[in-house]
Amino acid sequence: MEKTLQELAEYIGGTVVGDPLIKIRGIMGIDEAQEGDITFISNDKYTKKIHLTHASAIIVSPKLKEIKKNLLVCNNPYLAFAKLVELMIYKKPTYAKGVDNSSKISKTATIGQDVSIQAYVHIGENTRIGNRVVLHPCVYIGDHCAIGDDTIIYPNAVIYHDTVIGQRVTIHSNTVIGSCGFGYAPDGQSYYKIPQVGITVIEDDVDIGANTTINRAALGETIIRKGTKIDSQVVISHNVEIGENSLIVSQVGIAGTAKIGKHVTLAGGVGIVGHIKIGDNVTVGGRSGVASDIPDNEIYLGAPALPIQRMRRCYVIIEKLPEMKEYIKTLEKRIEKLEASWKNLD
């Protein structure tokens, strides 16, 4: 698909600086872009590359509009990039409607209209599948589940019994939802397994990556609120609640009964202990360990996680520890000499 820069600006609601009639045929990263491509800058660290790229045009924020290049200026370059990829490159997959003969569907299950249920799918007793749902090969859905309209579940995903999944949810391959939480009571010699009799609820417009596990509640609900996006290889334990429109990045682990607010970002590798509360609009930096409550509107970093400005000061000290150790040794020797001289005076 070929568009003029002006046409692209009109599509995303941006402004052209430079030649509005230049032809754009593709979208590429700033290093790979060639003539005919449009690229974007959404991170300041790439600004130095703006004069090196071979792209015919660049999507930038208003603060870069004075650069002598063909520019598409908008307030959110990353969002504009996503919309243009969808316009010019992305082809929404289509699925053959119907139920594959190899699938095993309970007679008590309810199946909506225009579904695509592919090879070797299992659907349990009294489970309801909504309209236009796509179940890829080898998806397992247990008894008494509900799958909302327009949801897509990719191959080999497992949905345990009594799980509720909303509309327009995407669940990627090998993810497990509704498995038992890790709950054991010590009896003095061994551990007695606590029955996990709650459910798991995934609200509308949630995306869940591959190889992620979301446990059912011991009692009550484990719940992922609407609009939240969960990356691959995440573990969410029993009775966790994650608020609306949060971002949970790869390799995050959230222990049981933790409450995560809305618009929270947990960066890669973050660990959250159980029974704590993280407020709304919080960001926790990568590889951090959160062991206590975090109030609203904070940025935390480190293990244990601390407010980011305080942790940055700690990092500065950590870098100087070898020199500080040597300096302390010299001070100790000087003190020993002073003490020895005082004893001689006595």
Residue pairs with C-beta under 8 A, 6 or more apart in sequence:
1 25
1 87
1 88
2 23
2 24
2 25
3 11
3 23
3 24
3 87
3 88
4 20
4 21
4 22
4 23
4 24
5 16
5 18
5 19
5 20
5 21
5 22
5 24
5 38
5 56
5 57
5 70
5 72
6 16
6 20
6 21
8 14
8 24
8 38
8 72
8 84
8 87
9 15
9 16
9 20
9 72
11 83
11 84
11 87
12 72
12 74
12 80
12 83
12 84
13 74
14 59
14 72
14 73
14 74
14 80
15 65
15 72
15 73
15 74
16 70
16 71
16 72
16 73
17 65
17 69
17 70
17 71
17 72
17 73
18 57
18 69
18 70
18 71
19 70
22 56
22 57
22 70
23 36
23 56
24 36
24 37
24 38
24 56
24 57
24 88
25 36
25 37
26 36
26 37
26 38
26 88
26 89
27 37
27 38
27 39
27 81
27 84
27 85
27 88
27 89
28 34
28 37
28 39
28 55
29 39
30 39
30 40
30 41
30 46
30 49
30 50
30 53
30 55
30 58
31 49
31 53
33 39
33 53
33 54
33 55
34 54
34 55
35 54
35 55
35 56
36 56
37 54
37 55
37 56
38 55
38 56
38 57
38 58
38 59
38 72
38 84
39 53
39 55
39 57
39 58
39 59
40 58
40 59
40 60
40 77
40 78
40 80
40 81
41 47
41 49
41 50
41 58
41 59
41 60
41 61
41 64
41 77
42 61
42 76
42 77
42 78
42 81
47 64
50 58
50 60
50 64
50 67
50 69
51 67
51 69
56 70
57 69
57 70
57 71
57 72
58 67
58 69
58 70
58 71
58 72
59 71
59 72
59 74
59 77
59 80
59 81
59 84
60 67
60 71
60 72
60 73
60 77
61 73
61 74
61 75
61 76
61 77
62 73
62 75
64 71
64 73
65 71
65 73
72 80
74 80
95 116
95 118
95 134
96 116
97 114
97 115
97 116
98 115
98 116
98 117
99 105
99 111
99 115
99 117
100 117
100 118
100 119
100 120
100 121
102 119
102 120
103 117
103 118
103 119
103 120
103 121
103 122
103 123
104 120
104 121
104 122
104 123
105 111
105 117
105 121
105 122
105 123
106 123
106 124
106 125
106 126
106 127
106 143
108 125
108 126
109 123
109 124
109 125
109 126
109 127
109 128
109 129
110 127
110 128
110 129
111 117
111 123
111 129
112 128
112 129
112 130
112 131
112 132
112 133
112 149
113 131
113 132
114 131
114 132
115 129
115 131
115 132
115 133
115 134
115 135
116 133
116 134
116 135
117 123
117 129
117 133
117 135
118 134
118 135
118 136
118 137
118 139
119 137
119 138
120 137
120 138
121 135
121 136
121 137
121 138
121 139
121 140
121 141
122 139
122 140
122 141
123 129
123 135
123 141
124 141
124 142
124 143
124 144
124 145
124 161
125 143
125 144
126 143
126 144
127 141
127 142
127 143
127 144
127 145
127 146
127 147
128 145
128 146
128 147
129 135
129 141
129 147
130 146
130 147
130 148
130 149
130 150
130 151
130 167
131 149
131 150
132 149
132 150
133 147
133 148
133 149
133 150
133 151
133 152
133 153
134 151
134 152
134 153
135 141
135 153
136 152
136 153
136 154
136 155
136 157
136 173
137 155
137 156
138 155
138 156
139 153
139 154
139 155
139 156
139 157
139 158
139 159
140 157
140 158
140 159
141 147
141 153
141 159
142 159
142 160
142 161
142 162
142 163
142 178
143 161
143 162
144 161
144 162
145 159
145 161
145 162
145 163
145 164
145 165
146 163
146 164
146 165
147 153
147 159
147 165
148 165
148 166
148 167
148 168
148 169
148 204
149 167
149 168
150 167
150 168
151 165
151 166
151 167
151 168
151 169
151 170
151 171
152 169
152 170
152 171
153 159
153 171
154 170
154 171
154 172
154 173
154 210
155 173
156 173
156 174
157 171
157 172
157 173
157 174
157 175
157 176
157 177
158 175
158 176
158 177
158 179
159 165
159 171
159 177
159 178
160 176
160 177
160 178
160 179
160 200
160 216
161 178
162 178
162 199
162 200
162 216
163 177
163 178
163 199
163 200
163 201
163 202
163 216
164 199
164 200
164 201
164 202
165 171
165 177
165 202
166 202
166 203
166 204
166 205
166 206
166 226
167 204
167 205
168 204
168 205
169 202
169 204
169 205
169 206
169 207
169 208
170 206
170 207
170 208
171 177
171 208
172 208
172 209
172 210
172 212
172 232
173 210
173 211
174 210
174 211
175 208
175 209
175 210
175 211
175 212
175 213
175 214
176 212
176 213
176 214
177 200
177 202
177 208
177 213
177 214
178 199
178 200
178 214
178 215
178 216
179 213
179 214
179 215
179 216
180 196
180 215
180 216
180 238
181 196
181 215
181 216
181 217
181 218
181 222
181 237
181 238
181 239
181 256
182 215
182 237
182 238
182 256
183 193
183 194
183 196
183 218
183 238
183 256
184 191
184 192
184 193
184 194
185 191
185 192
185 194
186 192
194 218
195 218
196 215
196 216
196 217
196 218
196 238
197 218
197 219
198 216
198 217
198 218
198 219
198 220
198 221
198 222
198 238
198 239
199 216
199 217
199 220
199 221
199 222
200 214
200 215
200 216
200 217
200 221
200 222
200 223
201 221
201 222
201 223
201 224
202 208
202 214
202 223
202 224
203 223
203 224
203 225
203 226
203 227
203 228
204 226
204 227
205 226
205 227
206 224
206 226
206 227
206 228
206 229
206 230
207 229
207 230
208 214
208 224
208 230
209 230
209 231
209 232
209 233
209 234
209 250
210 232
210 233
211 232
211 233
212 230
212 231
212 232
212 233
212 234
212 235
212 236
213 234
213 235
213 236
214 222
214 224
214 230
214 236
215 222
215 236
215 237
215 238
215 240
215 256
216 222
216 238
217 238
217 239
218 238
218 239
218 256
219 239
220 239
221 239
221 241
222 236
222 237
222 238
222 239
222 240
222 241
223 240
223 241
223 242
224 230
224 236
224 242
225 241
225 242
225 243
225 244
225 245
225 246
225 262
226 244
226 245
227 244
227 245
228 242
228 243
228 244
228 245
228 246
228 247
228 248
229 246
229 247
229 248
230 236
230 248
231 248
231 249
231 250
231 252
231 268
232 250
233 250
233 251
234 248
234 249
234 250
234 251
234 252
234 253
234 254
235 252
235 253
235 254
236 242
236 248
236 254
237 253
237 254
237 255
237 256
237 257
237 258
237 274
238 256
238 257
239 256
239 257
240 254
240 255
240 256
240 257
240 258
240 259
240 260
241 258
241 259
241 260
242 248
242 254
242 260
242 264
243 260
243 261
243 262
243 263
243 264
243 280
244 262
244 263
245 262
245 263
246 260
246 261
246 262
246 263
246 264
246 265
246 266
247 264
247 265
247 266
248 254
248 266
249 265
249 266
249 267
249 268
249 270
249 286
250 268
250 269
251 268
251 269
252 266
252 268
252 269
252 270
252 271
252 272
253 270
253 271
253 272
254 260
254 266
254 272
255 271
255 272
255 273
255 274
255 275
256 274
256 275
257 274
257 275
258 272
258 273
258 274
258 275
258 276
258 277
258 278
259 276
259 277
259 278
260 266
260 272
260 278
261 277
261 278
261 279
261 280
261 281
261 282
261 296
262 280
262 281
263 280
263 281
264 278
264 279
264 280
264 281
264 282
264 283
264 284
265 282
265 283
265 284
266 272
266 284
267 283
267 284
267 285
267 286
267 287
267 288
268 286
268 287
269 286
269 287
269 288
270 284
270 285
270 286
270 287
270 288
270 289
270 290
271 288
271 289
271 290
271 303
272 278
272 290
273 289
273 290
273 291
276 290
276 291
276 292
276 293
276 294
277 293
277 294
278 284
278 290
278 293
278 294
279 293
279 294
279 295
279 296
279 297
279 298
280 296
280 297
281 296
281 297
282 294
282 296
282 297
282 298
282 299
282 300
283 298
283 299
283 300
284 290
284 294
284 299
284 300
284 301
284 305
285 299
285 300
285 301
285 302
285 305
285 308
287 303
288 300
288 301
288 302
288 303
288 305
289 302
289 303
289 304
289 305
290 300
290 304
290 305
291 304
291 305
292 304
294 300
294 305
298 307
299 307
299 308
300 306
300 307
300 308
300 311
301 308
301 311
301 312
302 311
302 314
302 315
305 311
306 314
317 324
